[in-house]
Amino acid sequence: MAMLSATGITVEFGGFRALDDMSLSLESGSILGLVGPNGAGKSTMFNCLTGIVRPGVGQVILDDTDISQWSVHRRARAGIGRAFQTPRVDLDATVLEAVLAGVGPRAHETLLGALLGSPWVLRQEKRFRQDVRQLLERLNLGDGRQIAGTLPAAHLRLLEVARVLAGDARYVLLDEPAAGMDESDRAVLANTLRGLAQQGIGVLIVEHNFPFILSLCDRILVLSSGTVIADGNPQEIRANRQIAKIYLGQAI
Amino acid sequence: MNTGNLAATLAVRHRAVLGFALAAVVTMLILGQQNTAYATATSILIFSLISIPLALIYGHGGIVSLCQATFAGMGGYATAILTVNYGWSAWQALPLAMAVPGVLSFAVSRPILRLPLFALVLGTVAIGEAWSFGVSAAGDTTGGYTGIYGIPGIPLATDDRQAFVVIVIMVAIMIILFENFTRTARGRALNSIRVDPTMALSTGTNVAHQRSIAFTFAAAVAGAAGWYFALYTGYISPVSLSFNQDAAVIFMVVIGGRRSSVGPIIGAAIYVLFGDLLPGGVVQGVLFGAVLILILLFMQDGIVSIGSPLIRKISNNMRTTKSDQCKTQEYTVQGSGHGDA
């Protein structure tokens, strides 16, 4: 089955249990929201899925393959793309170059081909640039000539998303991509993510803006202290009194 | 139209090597058939060939190496030993001159490149020191402290001018490789490693492997420079290419432009020319040190960064003119269509 899933993940940092027997599954073509207070284990879950953290207990499974022991770059090449909470962007590069850094998982050139600028590599490069220009247009990031460091923070987050999409990821993991975005940027982001889901891409999103996540996601997991305390579609989460009281209180 | 596009793309991609070739031709026109200044020009380009790959691994990959000239020394020794002791021809020695530093750097790269920056620098210094101690102590094979004399000259070259042409071609090839590589996914991956290794990993880059490959490539090119050096001077000793030159090539890269292929050539020219003009030792050290600090503080991309806004402006102008022409053509076609109807 086409999904990225984690089962029975337990991660401990020193004596602190960041994730406690946690499971989730991200299906292709769906948008899964991950919410919870700071320290609930959301980012640690991301790190387990992408391989930055190797859990002591539990498995990560990509389309029926156990990838628990795979390295970060191998998982990226297998189609797991990730945007970071704090943008990790070359601020001196142009927007185009910064997004092009994300085509890595699609690139298959040899060292010799890269050094000699072989026709195959040139064609690949041309295709990459065209694709990235289209992405920039789709995300309202301009013509790409601007220096990344001059972008407002919200657009840097969009740039992170663009970089993930540039790699043709089949599963897209976004860590608070909408933080600090205004209404119009959020709308662009939401439309893009819905479009991805329609293309059959699985989107996992961590977000604090509850109305945004309720309107966007097909399913929502609520985390607290490393475990799932609620799991359901937006209506069910909204109807869950306990959750509403704890997390939505003033928000709705 | 299509050929025009291709030519334009290649012109942008290879403007560095075109500029370099132009400068080399002008230099040769000025210097003429016979001139002692060819020795200076050649020396600048030998240093360039050592420092351009360093710009690739330092300016793009963030690897600070203080043994780049030592790798050239290894190439030089391999050439000297093979030609003088074993009677190989210069051409036969070239692959080995590149392979010796290449294999050695690859072998040490994995453990050493994992080190944090400061320890990495010390580690590369240690490689240089170990090498220079090793060749000094190796007896007849390396000629000990006195080194090896009587290395045959540059192949295909009978005078200084022709020898200059050979190093010009070698540097030109290096510039082309540099410009190609930095415009590919591999080149960008190397850049990502410097910017943020975690980001590089999550965009599918095997960070340890790519760093190791880059380090090895730089060492192999330095080996080729060492090959040329040994043949050109006809002599190599433990101090020919050692710690002083290791530090000097870092200076050239930083001064000229650590992310550019032509920056290190400018840096090498400054180093060699001012080295000849200035009184020796201490004064040079103080002056070069001061320049280095100023560049690091105020001009992180070196002297070439003064020129780059200008180049960008010119190429933007060219691009605008070209698209204007395309529009004009479209209108003409439409206009004639209406006329026919």
Chai-1 contact restraints between the chains, C-beta under 6 A:
chainA,res_idxA,chainB,res_idxB,connection_type,confidence,min_distance_angstrom,max_distance_angstrom,comment,restraint_id
A,V72,B,L201,contact,1.0,0.0,6.0,A-B,restraint_1
A,H73,B,L201,contact,1.0,0.0,6.0,A-B,restraint_2
A,H73,B,G204,contact,1.0,0.0,6.0,A-B,restraint_3
A,H73,B,T205,contact,1.0,0.0,6.0,A-B,restraint_4
A,H73,B,N206,contact,1.0,0.0,6.0,A-B,restraint_5
A,A76,B,S202,contact,1.0,0.0,6.0,A-B,restraint_6
A,A76,B,G204,contact,1.0,0.0,6.0,A-B,restraint_7
A,R77,B,G204,contact,1.0,0.0,6.0,A-B,restraint_8
A,R82,B,S202,contact,1.0,0.0,6.0,A-B,restraint_9
A,R88,B,D196,contact,1.0,0.0,6.0,A-B,restraint_10
A,R88,B,M199,contact,1.0,0.0,6.0,A-B,restraint_11
A,D90,B,V195,contact,1.0,0.0,6.0,A-B,restraint_12
A,L100,B,R188,contact,1.0,0.0,6.0,A-B,restraint_13
A,A101,B,R188,contact,1.0,0.0,6.0,A-B,restraint_14
A,A101,B,S192,contact,1.0,0.0,6.0,A-B,restraint_15
A,A101,B,T203,contact,1.0,0.0,6.0,A-B,restraint_16
A,G102,B,T203,contact,1.0,0.0,6.0,A-B,restraint_17
A,V103,B,A185,contact,1.0,0.0,6.0,A-B,restraint_18
A,G104,B,A185,contact,1.0,0.0,6.0,A-B,restraint_19
A,G104,B,A189,contact,1.0,0.0,6.0,A-B,restraint_20
A,G104,B,T203,contact,1.0,0.0,6.0,A-B,restraint_21
A,G104,B,G204,contact,1.0,0.0,6.0,A-B,restraint_22
A,G104,B,T205,contact,1.0,0.0,6.0,A-B,restraint_23
A,P105,B,G204,contact,1.0,0.0,6.0,A-B,restraint_24
A,A107,B,A185,contact,1.0,0.0,6.0,A-B,restraint_25
A,E109,B,T184,contact,1.0,0.0,6.0,A-B,restraint_26
A,A114,B,F181,contact,1.0,0.0,6.0,A-B,restraint_27
A,A114,B,T184,contact,1.0,0.0,6.0,A-B,restraint_28
A,A114,B,R186,contact,1.0,0.0,6.0,A-B,restraint_29
A,L115,B,L177,contact,1.0,0.0,6.0,A-B,restraint_30
A,L115,B,N180,contact,1.0,0.0,6.0,A-B,restraint_31
A,L115,B,F181,contact,1.0,0.0,6.0,A-B,restraint_32
A,G117,B,N180,contact,1.0,0.0,6.0,A-B,restraint_33
A,V121,B,T184,contact,1.0,0.0,6.0,A-B,restraint_34
